[in-house]
Amino acid sequence: LDMFVERMQTVSGHGRSIVLDQSVQSLFQSLSAMHPPLLSAMEELDQTRAHYTGMEEKLQESKEARVTLNAMRRQHQEKVRQQQSELEMLARIQMQQKLLHCSDSRNQ
C-alpha cells in the first residue's frame, strides 16, 4: 500500500497520468486482489476478539461467583460452630441441672 501511494505521488509529481502508468496499474490490481482476503481476515479477527472478550467476561463472572461462594461457606461454617457451641452449653446446663436435682434428692 505504501509502495502504491509512493508510486502514485512520484508519477503525479512528474506530471504524468497515474491511469496510464503500468506500475501503478499493476500495484492497483495486486491490492484489489488482496482486498477480499484481507476483509475476511479482519472479520475472522473481529470474531476471535469477540469470542475471547466473551470468555474474559465469563471468567470474571466465575471469579466473582467463587468469591461469593467462599464468603457464604465461611458464614455457614461460623453458623454451624455457633450452633455447636450453643448445643454444648445447653448440654452442660442440663447436666448441671440433673446433678443439682440428684444432689437435692439425696439431701432429702
Salt bridges, closest charged atoms under 4 A:
ASP21 OD1 - ARG7 NH2 2.96
ASP46 OD1 - ARG49 NH1 2.81
GLU78 OE1 - ARG81 NH1 2.99
